[in-house]
Amino acid sequence: MTCEVCGHPLEIGEWPFCPHGKAGSGVVGDEIDVVIENNGTSEPIRFRSREALKRHMDAHNKTPFVRHKPLPGSDKSPYTTDWSKGIDPVTLENARILTMRASEFGDQAQPTVPLPVDVTVRTLDTGFVVKLERD
């Protein structure tokens, strides 16, 4: 099969839109190398797999403790968010406005407006087309 736009021959694992490329994988491996010192025991424990760490945490009825650790010389971290400062006033005001907007109707039913929707489903290998229409 080829791309309808540029004529590029599509292979298994390529996305059928431009720019073309192999699909990425969201699979996270089980391998880790973590030493946990404050684990309720007198000695540090090294974990070499996520599954072993999860089993240990489950067996001792513990949950991971995540703390914000910024990069040296900064207050930012690519891995965590500092929630200790609370919500800034602009975000808090926006949230207040949005919640007030949702409660304007009170106990009345919100009016519904039907939207015309056309859905077309195609399978790439057979060309089989199903078209659903809704009023």
C-alpha angles and dihedrals in degrees: 000000000000133000112265091217106047105008094241110157107243119224130195109286096024121119113242095232136071130298090046123212144141116285116257123231125234093200114131116204124234094232118109136148108212129156114201114197104176098053104127093270131095093240131055116253123217119212121197098181136041090230092056090049091048092049091050093048092047093047091053095039093241134142127208115269111220119194130182109253111178123205115266111281093013141078092221132090128188089217108041141033123224105235094171092090092061126219119324116243095249093055091045092052091047090052091050091051092049094049091048090050091054092051096050092098093054110186093344119107112254113247114254122212117197112232122206107239129183118189122189120190119192131178111215098216102051103022089231109162128201117186121195121190126192129189 
